[in-house]
Amino acid sequence: MPTIAPEELVSALRWRYAVKRFDPAKRISPELWSALEDTLVLTPSSIGLQPWRFVVVTDQAVKANLRPAAYGQAQVADCSHFVVMAVRRELGAEHVDRHVARMSEVRGITVESLAKFRTMATGNLEKARQEARLDTWQTYQIYIALGNFMTAAALVGVDTCPMEGFDPAKTDDIVGLTGTDYASVVCCAAGYRHAEDKYAATPKVRFPKEALFVHL
C-alpha cells in the first residue's frame, strides 16, 4: 500500500491555503487533472450512494460568465479548473436502484442478493425525507468530497480555493443544472497561485492541539 511520510502530509497541508489570486497563465495538466477527478470518484459517502455531480469548467468564456454569479471573485476566471459541486435533490429509490445495479456489476453479485441492502438504503432515505432532513444530509455529503479534493490537490502541489460565495440559481443556469435533479451547493477553484498573491505568505491562524483534542 502506498504511503506518505507524516511530515510530508503536514507540510502539504501547511502549504495549502485558500488562494485569492491564481496565475491565469498556468494550467493543470490533463494527466494530473484526471487523477484529481479520480479523488472525487473515490470520495466516501453515506451508504455509498454518491449523491453528487461535479461540473468541471475550463472554457474561459464560461468561467467569465460565472464570475458575476460569484459576486465578481477573480478566482473563478483566473483559475485553471473551476468545479461546481452539486447534490441530487429528493434522493429516492431510483437512485438506490442505480447504485445497487452498479454494486452488482462491480462486485459480480446478483441484484437479488442485495435486496436487504436496498431495503435499508431506501428506508433510511424515506426516514430522512419524513424528518425533513434529506436535502441537508446530501449537502453534508458534498463537503466530504470538497475536503477530499482539496487535500489531494495539496498533496500534488495544486492550489485550491473553496467558494460558498456564489448565487446557486444563476450558477445552475450557466452550467446547465437548472431543470435537472441536481443543484449546486459549493464550488472550488483549482490551479496555481500567482507569485504576487500576498496571502500565500500569511501565517495560518489555528487553535493549538490542546484546545481541540480530548484523548481518552
Secondary structure, DSSP 8 states (H G I E B T S, - for coil): -----HHHHHHHHHH--B-SSB-TT----HHHHHHHHHHHHT---GGG---EEEEEE--HHHHHHHHHHTTT-THHHHSSEEEEEEEESS--HHHHHHHHHHHHHHHT--SGGGHHHHHHHHHHHHHHHHTT-HHHHHHHHHHHHHHHHHHHHHHTT-EEEEE--S-HHHHHHHHT-TTSSEEEEEEEEEE-B-TT-GGGGS------HHHH----
